[in-house]
């Protein structure tokens, strides 16, 4: 009975060891997607320069925005 339990434990550990590359690949895929998402969101953020702080552009009425 103890031999069967040890054999089953060995089978579980060997299956886990064989699955490690797939688990690592899955984690790397998630981290890569996270980095791509951060890069895209950083590129899409509006600039924080002086023109972004202006609320009124003189001479162009369509440029007036309310700032709630």
C-alpha positions as CSV (number, residue, x, y, z in Angstrom):
1,X,0.0,0.0,0.0
2,X,2.8,2.4,0.9
3,X,4.6,1.6,-2.4
4,X,1.4,2.5,-4.3
5,X,1.2,5.8,-2.5
6,X,4.8,6.6,-3.3
7,X,4.4,5.6,-6.9
8,X,1.3,7.9,-7.2
9,X,3.3,10.7,-5.5
10,X,6.1,10.2,-8.0
11,X,3.6,10.3,-10.9
12,X,2.1,13.6,-9.6
13,X,5.5,15.2,-9.2
14,X,6.7,14.0,-12.6
15,X,3.5,15.4,-14.3
16,X,4.1,18.7,-12.5
17,X,7.7,18.9,-13.7
18,X,6.6,18.1,-17.2
19,X,4.0,20.9,-17.1
20,X,6.5,23.6,-15.8
21,X,7.6,24.8,-19.3
22,X,3.9,25.3,-20.3
23,X,3.1,27.1,-17.1
24,X,6.2,29.3,-17.6
25,X,5.2,30.0,-21.2
26,X,1.7,31.0,-20.0
27,X,3.2,33.4,-17.4
28,X,5.5,34.9,-20.0
29,X,2.6,35.4,-22.4
30,X,0.6,37.2,-19.7
31,X,3.6,39.5,-18.9
32,X,4.2,40.2,-22.6
33,X,0.5,41.2,-23.0
34,X,0.8,43.4,-19.9
35,X,3.8,45.2,-21.3
36,X,2.1,45.7,-24.7
37,X,-1.0,47.1,-23.0
38,X,1.1,49.5,-20.9
39,X,2.9,50.7,-24.0
40,X,-0.3,51.3,-26.0
41,X,-2.0,53.0,-23.1
42,X,1.1,55.2,-22.6
43,X,1.1,56.2,-26.3
44,X,-2.6,57.0,-26.2
45,X,-2.5,59.3,-23.1
46,X,-2.7,63.0,-23.9
47,X,0.4,65.0,-23.6
48,X,0.9,67.0,-20.4
49,X,2.6,70.0,-22.0
50,X,1.6,73.7,-21.8
51,X,-1.0,73.5,-24.6
52,X,-2.9,70.8,-22.7
53,X,-3.3,73.2,-19.8
54,X,-4.9,75.9,-21.9
55,X,-8.7,76.2,-21.6
56,X,-9.2,78.9,-24.2
57,X,-7.6,79.4,-27.6
58,X,-8.2,82.9,-28.7
59,X,-9.7,83.3,-32.1
60,X,-11.1,79.8,-32.2
61,X,-14.5,79.4,-30.5
62,X,-14.6,75.7,-31.2
63,X,-11.5,75.2,-29.0
64,X,-13.3,76.3,-25.8
65,X,-14.0,73.3,-23.5
66,X,-15.5,73.2,-20.1
67,X,-13.3,71.8,-17.5
68,X,-15.4,70.2,-14.8
